[in-house]
Amino acid sequence: MSAPSPPPPQPLPVHRGYQAGDRIDAIPLASVGTLLGIATITTALRIYWRARPVWRIGADDITLIFALVLTVAWYGVDVAMYHHGRGTEGFPIDPWTMGPLVVADGVLWVWGLCVIRVSVALMLLRLKQSRWWKSVLWTVIGIQICMLIVGTTMHLVMCRPLAARWAAVPGAVCIEGPKFMTYGYVWSAFTIASDLTLSLLPITFIYSLTRPVHEKVLIGCLMAAGLAATGVAIARLFLIMGYVPIGTKGPLVGMVQDLLWGFELTIGILTASMPTLKAPVHRVLQDWGLLPGGKSTSDMSPESFLDHLTNGSHVTRQIKRWDQHPGRDAPDMYTLQKGPTNVNTSETYLGSNFQTPSPI
């Protein structure tokens, strides 16, 4: 005799202010999907800008691509959750379908956020070589790795066995709700602190760059754009603490949660790509008349740009010597930058769209 099949899922109770069948899935899916499309375009532009005419793809670019893949996977899981009834009032949800999707959604979100910050930290490591600068950024990277491990573990061991998260399992042991919320508060605090550090740290050297004021402002805005993700993280923390006046149940709560989770991922990818697109953004703003259109570091020739570097004359001689012998292989950045003093890597990184002498 075959085992009896489990009973079909029962309709959920209808919350006050809603009617059975009310759907609000279009708002989070359309909003986050639009931002994800823009983030994909900016990432593609960044990779194109870094790959041509000289291949300059680094660890920060590779980790950002990985973060984008994780974000796309997270969005796909979110779409599947709404397809199976999330965001629909009173819809009978199958826990054995929705439960694994919820766990996968949380794990992918944790991985996506942490990998994005690792990518940003690796990018900032290119700007300066001082010990304190490297120490701060490697500390942030280490914290992100710890957050990734802890976040993944908490999502996977919240209940033992894992199936007890979405169904009644005899003898199951689960972490109590208040303890899990404490983890959420601590994890969010580290998230906000990391975002603030990565957004504000570049401002410590921008003032010393030999750039016009409007370029310093543009660079500062691009580098500090991550503060938008910080704002989303703070809003998410207020939501889980119950300070957002939308109640604690009903489809609206899930919609706002999905919006904040999605915005935090997609805005993070956007802000990670923006600093590397400084030169094309500068030209676009000049074309629109928002910035002065005179000679700037975004359109200098190789020689005029290199003249502004501490060791620029040495690099210029190396490039001219290479041009006079076209049969030789192009020297790499390490060979070009050897000399009596170090090149100001932060200015090289941010200041020009002449690709050969720039590490970006």
Secondary structure, 3 states (H helix, E strand, C coil): CCCCCCCCCCCCCCCCCCCCCCECCHHHHHHHHHHHHHHHHHHHHHHHHHHCCCCCCCHHHHHHHHHHHHHHHHHHHHHHHHHCCCCECCCCCCHHHHHHHHHHHHHHHHHHHHHHHHHHHHHHCCCCCCHHHHHHHHHHHHHHHHHHHHHHHHHHHCEECHHHHCCCCCCCEECCHHHHHHHHHHHHHHHHHHHHHHHHCCHHHHCCCCCCHHHHHHHHHHHHHHHHHHHHHHHHHHHHCCCCCCCCCCHHHHHHHHHHHHHHHHHHHHHHHHHHHHHHHHHHHHHCCCCCCCCCCCCCCHHHHHCCCCCHHHHHHHHHHHHHCCCCCCCCHHHHHCCCCCCCHHHHHHHCCCCCCCCC
